[in-house]
Amino acid sequence: MVEPMSETDYCELCDLPKSQCIHGRPPAPPAPAPPAKRAAKPTTRVRKTTTSTTAAAPKVVTKSAPRKWTPPAAFAPLILEILETAGGSMSADDVLDELESQLADSLLPGDFETTPEGELRWRYAARRARQTLLTDGLMIKGSPGVWQLP
């Protein structure tokens, strides 16, 4: 004779026996992570000096790749200057338009590429600069769409 299942053998979420419902089964183990790629080290050269008669330490010259786009830190002082000129508060679109007109000649070609979200890289960098200014207390959160000095 088969005994009936007790109430605890049924799932509370789907009313199926726990042996048949997906809630009673443990989750699948996570997939193994792919091996991490190592970052390329910058190229270093040692320049020997032959004109000196004393033993001096050789100079180490590090080559780094040229920047592809402008870093967020470059936008921070300009954002503060624009907001001060405007009286301490300005819409985000107006600040970005003013930044674009002031930096038109100094933006790098990579600044006009788009991020995966479709935004221009220089605009993304400017918004990151604003976040840093907020964190540092140099700006405050105003109403939505407005950048404001404290």
Buried (B, 14 or more C-beta within 10 A) or exposed (E): EEEEEEEEEBBEEEEEEBEEBEEBEEEEEEEEEEEEEEEEEEEEEEEEEEEEEEEEEEEEEEEEEEEEBBEBEBBBEBBBEBBEEBEBBBBBEBBBEBBBEEBEEEBBEEBEEEEEEEEBBBBBBBBBBBEBBBEEEBBEEBEEEEBBBE
